[in-house]
Amino acid sequence: MSEIKLEKLDDNRWLLPQTGSMRVPGIIYANDKIHDLLQHDESTKQVANVAHLPGIVNFSLAMPDIHWGYGFPIGGVAAFDMDGGIVSPGGVGYDINCGCRLMTTGLALDDIRGKIKDLTVALYQRIPTGVGSTGYVKLSGKDQKKVLEEGAKWAVRNGFGSLQDLETTEDGGCLSGADPEQVSARALERGKQQLGTLGSGNHFLEIEVVQDIFDEKAAGAFGLSKGQIVVMIHTGSRGLGYQICDDYLALMVKHQSETGIALPDRQLACNYLASQRGKNYLAAMACGANYAWANRQILMHLTQEVFEKSLSIAPRELGMRLVYDVCHNIAKIESFKINGVEKKLCVHRKGATRAYPAGHEAVPARYKSVGQPVLIPGDMGAGSYILVGQEKAMQETFGSACHGAGRVMSRTQAIKTSRGRSISRELADQGVLVMAGSKGTLGEEMPEAYKNLNDVVQVVHDAGIAKKVARLKSIACIKG
């Protein structure tokens, strides 16, 4: 039970008052229902802990999908001044650039209704899933360094997709400043055979149907229409990203005393942005981010091949197109107005999605009139939401929104609760076909392990930081 008492600001925001050595207050986006859930874990304490870090600007923030994480809460957002601020691997997370990619098709549900099982089996057989899974893209040392430097651009140049895909990928699928020399040999080894793999845990590939449209203009710009078949891919940088985080956390913990920074939790190990170690981490993290973008780009290409072969249709008839690709776990240098002055900040988003508004220079040209697509996946039974970024996010949350439903059960608790049940049968009864490598994965990821996605999305919608565009219903899902 959390001992921290929050003060209600309005129907969707709670203030965590600045006390003790906190440098700023905290703000948690939550309605009354989500606030009540927060009383049963310590994630609010993590919001307070983040507020102790040097150079933090305005607030320590948390989205409504907040839950306990390593150091920072998952759902946490914090921005740090480039002069005197820090970077923390715990503020990015182990799965660097875990993110989502949404693709539309020219198909309607009736076009695949009798073929869903065959299509799902074909995807499961073609897309490598599970812990330690390996892809057919085997990288030489030279090629791997190119992937780390170029991200999705490398994938497109090597025949996986088109240049058009890069236009609708966050940062063009390549984060600048990547330096493979800052990545350990162990991380490189782990990444050599995992490009083009889905992984395990909450990562998935889902076939979904557009169930509801809330904003016709934005949906039209995104190419979404009711009854349309779309595909959502959720995965990240695999073992390479995990190892980068692990390496730098160990390094920063070991040398933390040298920084002179007093930490309320050693999991917040960090270095100043101006320090060499801080710069090295950002360069290595960018490599992990680029690997993740290349990974999702390749998975999209494999998915398109499976659809074409399984349905015996031509690319033009399938009409698969990338709507957007967003990252969830990242620290990026971005510009915001602070007290009327434009400043560069290092924005940590750990389990949070960038949500830029209409007109922002980083929004793809085709979406400039409406804003950036915000992709919010739910649990296997809940489907997903598509939102669009709003100007209020630039004023309140450093251009950020939630990234999913957010756990309410630990994986251990979920497995225990699901014992004796057939999660796959329960989902089939709801019209969702699921294929996974193990019953354990389905137990960990069962719907009850997560908050209600509708509640989470409604908070960011009502708070005005991202607006609902469409709701998608899952019809098939593959997992590791």
N, C-alpha and C positions, 0 to 999 in steps of 0.2 A: 504493500500500500504506500503510495507516494505521500510524503509529508509536506510537499510544496503546495501552497495554496495559491491558486490563480484568481485573478480579478477579471470579471467579465467586462469587456469593452463594448461589445454589441453581440448580435446573434451568431456571429461567425468568428469572433476573435477574443482571445483571452490574454491578459497581460501577466507576465511573470516578473514581479517587481525586482528592481536592481537592489541587491543587498550584498553586504560583505565586500569581497574583492571583485565582484562583477563589474565590468567596465561599461556595460550597457544593459538595459532590460531585455527580456525575451517576449516574443509574441508567438502564440500558437493559434493557428487557424483551426477552429473546431466549433461544431454546434453543441448543444447540451448533451446529446447522445454520445458523441465522440469524447467530450470532456469527461463524462462518467467513466468511459472505458480507460481513460488515462490515469484514473485513480488506482488502477491495479498493476501498473508497472512503473519503472524508474526513468522512463524516457524524458519526462519533464525535468528531472535532475540533470540529464545530459544537456538539455537546452541551456540550463543555468551554467553548467560547466563550460560550455563553448563561449559563453559571455565573458569568461575570465581571460580569454586569449588576447594578446597585444594587437593593437591596430584594428580591432573589430569595429565596424561602422554601423551606426544606428541601432540595430537590434540583432539578437540571436533569434532566428526564425525557425518555425516548424510548420510543415503542411499538415492537413488533416489525416494523412496516411501515416503519421508519426508512429514509430515503435522503436524498441530498444536496438541499438547498434553498437559497433565498436567505436568507442570514443564519442563521436557525434551520433545523435539519433538518426535513424533512417527516416527520411522526410525532412532532414535538417538543411537549412540554407544560412550561410554566413558569408559576408563580404569583408575583405581586409584591405586596408590602405597599403599601397605599394611602398610607402615610406613608413617603416616601423611595424608593418603587418607581417603575418606569418602564413606559411602553407603547412597543412597537416595531412598526412596520408589517411588518417582516420576520418577526415572530412570529405574524402573522396570514396573510400571504401576499397575492399579487396577486388571487386569485379569492376575494374576501371572501364568506363564507358559501356557498362551494361546499358542497353537501350532498346528502343523499338523501331521497327520499320513496317510501314503500312503500304500495301499494294492494292490497287483497284483492278478489277477485270471488267470485260464486256459481258460477263455472264450473269444470269439471274438464277435464283435458287432452282427453278424448274429445269434449267439446263443441266444440272448435275444431281438432281434429287435421287435418281436411281443408281448413281455412280459414286456416291460419297464414300462408301466403304472401300471400294477398289482404289479410289484416289488417295484416301488416307493411308491405306496399306502401302501404296507405291511411294508416298512421301516418307513414311517411316523407314522403308527399305533404302531409300536414296539419301536421306538426310542423316548423317551420323549423329547419334544422341548418346547421352549418358556420361558418367564420370570417366575421364581418360579416353574418350572416343577420339578417333583420328580420322582426318579427312583425306580425300585423294589428292589434295594439293600439297605435295611434299616440297618443302622449301630448302634450297641451298642457302648457305650462310649469306651469300651476296644478295639473293632474292629476298631473304627475310629482312635484311636491313633496309631494302627498298620498300617493303611493306610497312615497316615501322616509320619510315620517313614520309611515305606518300599516301598511306591508307587506302581508301576506296579508289583513289586514282590509279593505284597499281593494279587493282582488280579489274577495273574497266580497260586499262591498257593491255591487259593480258586476256581479254575476251570475255570477261564476266560482266555483262551489262553494257550500258551506253553512257556517253557523256551527259545525256539528259538526266540520268540518275543523280549525277553529282550536283546538279542545279537544285535538287530538292532534298539534299542531305545537309544536315547541320554542318556549317563550316566547310561545305563542299566535300565532306568526308575526309578532311585532312587538317589536323591541328598543327599549327606552325611551331617551330622550336624543338621538334623531336630530335633526339640525339641517341642513336643506338649504342654509342660508347658508354652511356650511363646505365645501360641495362646489363644485368649480370649474365654470366654464361649459363647459369641454371635456368634463368627465365627464358633465354633464347632457346635452350634445349627443349623446354616445355612447350614452346610455341611452334616448333618446327613442323609438327604433324597434326596440329589442331585447327588449322585454318579451314573454314568451311564446315564447322561442327557446331551443333546446338548446345551441347553440354547437358547439365542436369538441374535438379532443384526447381526453381520457379521459371526456368527458361522453357520456352515453348514455341511451336509453330501452330497457328490456328487458322482454320477456314471459318470465316464468319459471314453473316449476312447483315446488310444495313437494315435495321429494324425500325428506327425512328429518325426523323430529321427535325431538328429544332431551329436551325438557322439556314434558310434556303439560299441566301446569298453566299455565305461561307461554304456551304455544302457544294454549291455549284462551282465555286472556285477550286475546291479540292477534288472535284470530279466524283462526288458521292451522290447516289440516288437510292431511294427506298427499294428494297428487294435485291440489291446488287450483291454479288459475291466479292468479298475482299479477303486478303490474307494478312495476318499480323505475325511478325517474327520478333521474339524477345530473347536476346542473348547478348554476350559481351566479349571480353578479351581473353576468356578461358584461362588456362594455367599460366600463360605469360603475364597477364595483368595481375593475377593473384600473387605471383612470385615477385613482381615489381613492388607491390604494396608491402609484402612481407619483408623484403630486403630493406626497404627504406624505413619501415617502422622499427626494425631491429637496430638499424644504424642510428636513428634519431633517439630511440630510447637509451642506447648506449652512451650517446654524447649529449644527452639533454642538459646535464649540469653545466655544460660549457656555454649554453645559450643564456643562462641567468634568468630563464623564464620559469616562474613558479606555476605548477600545474595542479589543478584539483584532482586530476585523474591521469595516470601515466599513459593511458590509451590515447590521450590528446597530444602525444609526442609531436613536436613540430620544430621548424627552423624559420628564421626570418627570411622573408622573400628575397632580401638583398644578399643573403649569405650564399656561399658556394654550394653548400649542401641543399639549401632550398631550391636553388636554380637547377641543380642536378636532378632533384626529384621531379620538378616540373618537366624537364626534358625527357626523363624516363616515362613519366605519366603520359606525356603526349605520344610516346611510342605505343603504349598500351591502348590509348584511345584510337590511334590510327589502325592498329591491328584489329580492334573491334569493328571499326567501319568497314575494313576490307572483308572481315568475316561475314558481316550481314549482307554485304554486296554479293558475295559468292553464294550465300544461302538463297538470296533472291533469285539468282540465275538458275540454281539447281531446282528451285521451286517452279519456275517458269517451264523448265524442261519437262518436269514431271507432269504438270498440267497438260502440256501440249501432247505428250506421248500417251498419257492415260485417257485423255478425252479425244484423242485423234483429231486435233484441231491445229490450224496454222497460227503463228504468232499474231497475225492481224486479227483473226477471229477471237483469240483469247483476249487480246488488248490489255495485257498486264502492264501497269504503269505505277511507278513509285510516287506515292502521295508525299511522304516525308519520312525522314529518319532522324530521331532525336536521341541524345544521350541522357542518362539518368545520374551517373556517378562521375563527377568531373570537377576540376578546379580550373577556371578560365579567367584570363585577363579581359575585362569588359569595361565599357565606359558608362557612367551614370552621373546624373546631376545630384550633387550633395550640397544642400544649402545654397542652391542656385549656381554652383560651380561644377563644371564638367570634370570628373576625376576618373582615372583608371583604377580599378579595384580587382583584386583576385577573389572571384566569387566561387565558393565551394557549394556545390549542389550534390548532396548525398541522398539518393532516392528522391530527386526532384527534377522537374522538367523545365527547360527554358520556355518562356511564354511571351515572346516579343509581339508588340501590337502592330497594327496597320501602319505603313509608312516607314518602319524602321529599316535602316540600310542593310541589316543582316537577313531580312525576310526575302525569300525568293521573289523574283519579279512577278511571277504568275499569281502570288498571294499578297502582293504589296497592298492591294486595296482592302483586304480583310484582316490580315494578320497571320502569324505563324501557326501552323497546325500543332496542336498539343495532343499527344497520343497517350491515353490512360488505359492500360490493360487491367483487367480484373482477374478473379480466380477462374478456374476452368468452367464453372457453371454460369458465371456472371456476364461473360462477354467483355466488351470494351467500350470506351467512350472516345469520341474525337471532340476536342475543344479548340478554341482559337484564342490566342493571347490578346490581352487588353492593356491599355495605357496605364491603368491603375497598378498593374504588376510592376511597371517601371518605377512607380512612385513608392510602392510599399514593400515589394518582395525581390528587388533586384532582378525583375523580369522572370520570375519563377512561379511554377504551380506544382501541384502534386504529381506523383508518378505512377500511382496504382491504388489498390484498396488499403494496403498496409496490414500486417499480421496482427492478430489478437491472441494467437497461440504460438508457442515455440514449436519447432519441428518435432522435438521429443514429445511434447504434450499432444500434438496433432496425431502422431503415430499411435500413441496410447489410446486416444479417444476413438480412432478409426478402427481399432482392433476388432476383428470379427465381422467387419462390414465389407461389402464390395463397392468401393467408391466408383469403379468403372460402371457397374450395373446401375447405381443410383444416378449417375450422370446420363447414362443411356436412356433411363426413364424420363429424363428432362430433355431428351433430344440431342444430346451431345455425345458423339463417338470419341472415345479417348484411347490412345495407344501409348503405353509407357514401358520403360525397361524393367520396372519393378513395382510391386504393390507398395513398397516403402515410399517411393516417390509420390504415388497417388495419395497415400496417407498423409505425408508431410504437407501436401498442397491441396487438401480437401477444402471445399468452399467454406466450411465453418472456421477454418484457421485464419480467415481474413475478415476485416471489417466489411460492412455493406458498401459496395462500390457506389451505389446511388447516393448514399449519405455523404461520402467523401467528395464526390464530384459536385454535389449540390452546394457544399460549403464554398468551394472555389468559385462556382458560378455566382452564388449570391453575394460573395465578397467582392466580385467584380474584377478578379485578377485573370480569369479565363472564362470564356462563355461556351456553353454547350452548343455543339454543332450537330452531332449525330450519335446514336447509340447502336452498337453492333451486337448481334447475338451469336454466340459460339455454336457451330454445328459439328466441328471435328477438331481434335487437338492431338498433337504428338509431343511427347516429353521424354526426357532421358530416364 
